[in-house]
Every structure is written in structure tokens, then in C-alpha cells.
Amino acid sequence: MTRHKPDYLIFFLAVTLTAIGLVWVYSASYPRAAARSAEQWQVENLHQAAEESPTPSLLNNARRQGVFALKHAGFAIVGMLLLVGAVLLSPDALRSTRLGWAGVIVTIVLLGLTYTGLGSSSSTFAHRWLTIGPLTIQPSEFAKITLVVFLAQQIAHARGQLNDRQWLVPRLLTVGGVMAMVLMQPHLGGTAMLALSVTAILFVAGLSGRNWTIIGLVLALGLCGTLILKPYQVERLTSFINPLEDPEGSGMQIIRAGTALSRGGLSGRGLGRSIEKFDWLPECHSDSIFAIIGEETGLLGTLTLLTLLLLLGGAGMRVAAGRPDALGRLLAVGLTTGLVGQGLYNIGVTSGLFPQTGVGLPFISYGGTSLLVSLTAVGLLLNLSCYTTEPETPRETGWSPNDSKGRR
């Protein structure tokens, strides 16, 4: 394949979404950062005499109020470097199954380390983070790329064995093992997003109906087991139906997000003028940032953001359609589905259409690991777009999604 220029629309959309995220991470987080800054200032100045009446400088205030935005900007810079690195990867590197296996093994190790002294947990006892020096990372985010690359590579090398269970079962056990580790943290939302990408890849590859039935039953049993072992998950999954049953508990986030969106009206209250971010809406700079965008920019702003996500999805699928090889096609489908699917789900959760599962808005929500992974995924899509051609017939490519359907 001859390399040509990448799809610049994908790059433009990713940069635009990242810039929007930087603006609203600051807008949504500065009240919380300011409160933290005030507490820190009081502690630092307890030793000073009362008559000195110390006051914090404007520069220090500005720096401390923007602490979340500055961290997010730092991750955005590193993410852009990873994007460039992904674009420069050679086709041979992407085809190497050693790379796929290495990615899965590293992900498993990092997920395992969250249960050691390096791991950090939240008030909900979720072991989702890994603390390495000054950095805190979320290993489950890496699985959104490593599992997609692994599964796409394995299927591309299968050559008609997809529905052969002797071939299929070991691969699915590997993928399912990683997903089970994420589910046990527990991180139901992260597991659901991984399942979405895996489902898209298997669908495009042509998994048989009988195998779909078996996988569906296994997933249903796994979900039921999780809900039995973690009863509070049931409350989270059902609270969106009637959040007013527990307005101060499980329903509070849905109610406050809906209030923010309704306050926005058609054109919004204006940038920085949200009310809900002043300690009313939980996680307003991360999982619920879409509500703050809606409150400050209104329906017009939210529809613009939704349009950008859908354009990114269309551009990614266009890359998949233009790839003459199985690997490129499956990679593009898996990466695009993961990015856009998570974005649409987050918007649906904030709008009260889907249950809460702790899923952020790609490129927009505060979270360094998520931003790094999202920009790396875009870099891989740009890399894949450098080798697209007009779709060829199965006879020309030697592979088609229907190759694996012969056993049906």
C-alpha cells in the first residue's frame, strides 16, 4: 500500500473537541479549585500573626483556580505527542501480533497493580487508579486501545477461522479476562464500553449467530453475578427511571444535570455563568461536564458538540470503508465505535436517557488517562487513513467479512 496524506478532518475534529474540553474543564472546575485554594491558603497562614492580615496574591489565586485546567492542558500536550507517534507507526508494527499480545499483557499487569500498594481507591472502594509518583492513571482506559488492537490482529490473521471455536474460545477468554478485571474494580461503565468496541469488531468480522447467542448468555450471567455481588449497582442502573425516589442520593446527579440543561435554554447563560457547578452538581468537571456545557451554551451548544462527535464517527467509518485489508478495517471500526459510542452514552446519561455507570465524555471530561487514550486512538485512525483506497472486492483483497460465515 502506498502512503498518502491522512484525513485532516479527523485531526481537525479531535483538536476542536480537545480545545472545547480545555475551556470547559476550567469553567466547570474553578469553583472547586478556588475552594481548595482557600482552604490551602488558610492552612499555610495559620502561623502568621492575626494583625498581619495576610491575603493571597491574585497570581496565586489564578494559578490555584486553574489547577485542573492546567493539568488537563499538560495531558493534552502529551496526548498530541502520542497522536503524532501513532501516525508515524509503520504498517508492519500494526500488523505485529507481538505488539498486540504485549499491549494486553501490560494492561493486565497494570490492572493487577491497582490492588497493590500502588493502587488508590475512591470513597466507593473502587480500585480503578494507579499512583506512580506524582501521576495517577486509570489502567482500564488503556484497554480501550489494547483490546481493539489485539482482537483486530487476531481476526485478521484468522483467515476464515473466526467461527471455529477451537480458535475463537482462547481469544475470547483473553478479551473476557481483561474485561472481567475491569468489572471487578468495579467499573461497570468501562466494561460496557469495552464490550461495545469488541461487539462492533466481531459484528463486522462476521461472527455466527450461534456464537453470538453463547457470548450473550455468558455476558448476561456475568452481569447478573456482578449485580448480586454489588447490590448498589442495581440502584445506580435503575435510579434514572425515577430519580425523585432518592433526590439526595442516587437520583441527585440526574436531577442536578437535568436542572443545568433546562437552565441553559436555547442559547445558554453564557460562558462561566453556570450555577450548578458551584457545589450543586457532583463531578461537574468530569462525568457531568456535558450538563455544564448545556447550561452555559444552551441547546445550540450541545447540538454543536453532538454534531462534532457524529462527524468524527462518520470520518472514522469512512476510513474503515476505504481500507483494503481486514486489519485496518477492524481497527478503524473498533476505535471509532469506542470513541463515539462512549461520547453518545455520556450525553445520554447526562440527559437522563441511560443509567449512570461512571463514563466520561471523550476529549472533554477532565481525566488525563482518558485524554491520552482518546488522542492516541485518533492518531491510529489518522495512520489508518494514510493507506485507504477505494473499497475492493473480496476476490481482490483475499478477505471479506463473509469469509468467516461459511460454517453457519
C-alpha positions, 0 to 999 in steps of 0.5 A, a space after each residue: 500500500 502506498 502512503 498518502 496524506 491522512 484525513 485532516 478532518 479527523 485531526 481537525 475534529 479531535 483538536 476542536 473537541 480537545 480545545 472545547 474540553 480545555 475551556 470547559 474543564 476550567 469553567 466547570 472546575 474553578 469553583 472547586 479549585 478556588 475552594 481548595 485554594 482557600 482552604 490551602 491558603 488558610 492552612 499555610 497562614 495559620 502561623 502568621 500573626 492575626 494583625 498581619 492580615 495576610 491575603 493571597 496574591 491574585 497570581 496565586 489565586 489564578 494559578 490555584 483556580 486553574 489547577 485542573 485546567 492546567 493539568 488537563 492542558 499538560 495531558 493534552 500536550 502529551 496526548 498530541 505527542 502520542 497522536 503524532 507517534 501513532 501516525 508515524 507507526 509503520 504498517 508492519 508494527 500494526 500488523 505485529 501480533 507481538 505488539 498486540 499480545 504485549 499491549 494486553 499483557 501490560 494492561 493486565 499487569 497494570 490492572 493487577 497493580 491497582 490492588 497493590 500498594 500502588 493502587 488508590 481507591 475512591 470513597 466507593 472502594 473502587 480500585 480503578 487508579 494507579 499512583 506512580 509518583 506524582 501521576 495517577 492513571 486509570 489502567 482500564 482506559 488503556 484497554 480501550 486501545 489494547 483490546 481493539 488492537 489485539 482482537 483486530 490482529 487476531 481476526 485478521 490473521 484468522 483467515 476464515 477461522 473466526 467461527 471455529 471455536 477451537 480458535 475463537 474460545 482462547 481469544 475470547 477468554 483473553 478479551 473476557 479476562 481483561 474485561 472481567 478485571 475491569 468489572 471487578 474494580 468495579 467499573 461497570 461503565 468501562 466494561 460496557 464500553 469495552 464490550 461495545 468496541 469488541 461487539 462492533 469488531 466481531 459484528 463486522 468480522 462476521 461472527 455466527 449467530 450461534 456464537 453470538 447467542 453463547 457470548 450473550 448468555 455468558 455476558 448476561 450471567 456475568 452481569 447478573 453475578 456482578 449485580 448480586 455481588 454489588 447490590 448498589 449497582 442495581 440502584 445506580 442502573 435503575 435510579 434514572 427511571 425515577 430519580 425523585 425516589 432518592 433526590 439526595 442520593 442516587 437520583 441527585 446527579 440526574 436531577 442536578 444535570 437535568 436542572 443545568 440543561 433546562 437552565 441553559 435554554 436555547 442559547 445558554 447563560 453564557 460562558 462561566 455563568 453556570 450555577 450548578 457547578 458551584 457545589 450543586 452538581 457532583 463531578 461537574 468537571 468530569 462525568 457531568 461536564 456535558 450538563 455544564 456545557 448545556 447550561 452555559 451554551 444552551 441547546 445550540 451548544 450541545 447540538 454543536 458538540 453532538 454534531 462534532 462527535 457524529 462527524 468524527 464517527 462518520 470520518 472514522 467509518 469512512 476510513 474503515 470503508 476505504 481500507 483494503 485489508 481486514 486489519 485496518 478495517 477492524 481497527 478503524 471500526 473498533 476505535 471509532 465505535 469506542 470513541 463515539 459510542 462512549 461520547 453518545 452514552 455520556 450525553 445520554 446519561 447526562 440527559 437522563 436517557 441511560 443509567 449512570 455507570 461512571 463514563 466520561 465524555 471523550 476529549 472533554 471530561 477532565 481525566 488525563 488517562 482518558 485524554 491520552 487514550 482518546 488522542 492516541 486512538 485518533 492518531 491510529 485512525 489518522 495512520 489508518 487513513 494514510 493507506 485507504 483506497 477505494 473499497 475492493 472486492 473480496 476476490 481482490 483483497 483475499 478477505 471479506 467479512 463473509 469469509 468467516 460465515 461459511 460454517 453457519 
